[in-house]
Amino acid sequence: MEVGEFYEAAYNVTPAHADDIHAAMFESSELEVFTESGGQRRKANTITITDTIKLKSQRSFFSIFFDPSKNR
């Protein structure tokens, strides 16, 4: 989802300020923000409306308990 689309959805629900939304994105353990060229944003104050918000990759539940690289 593009940041601009996210703004539209958030502003329809809440009077949140853009800086507050950016800070919340970076505080979230589940979101990542990427530039148009694919680089990851490192600071909340550099987010632009053309950036993309993605869910972070999650490790599989089974990979925690089962590692096929180890011989058992």
Sequence and secondary structure as in RCSB ss.txt:
>XXXX:A:sequence
MEVGEFYEAAYNVTPAHADDIHAAMFESSELEVFTESGGQRRKANTITITDTIKLKSQRSFFSIFFDPSKNR
>XXXX:A:secstr
 BHHHHHHHHHHH    HHHHHHHHHH SSEEEE TTS B   GGG  TT EEEE     HHHHH  TTS  
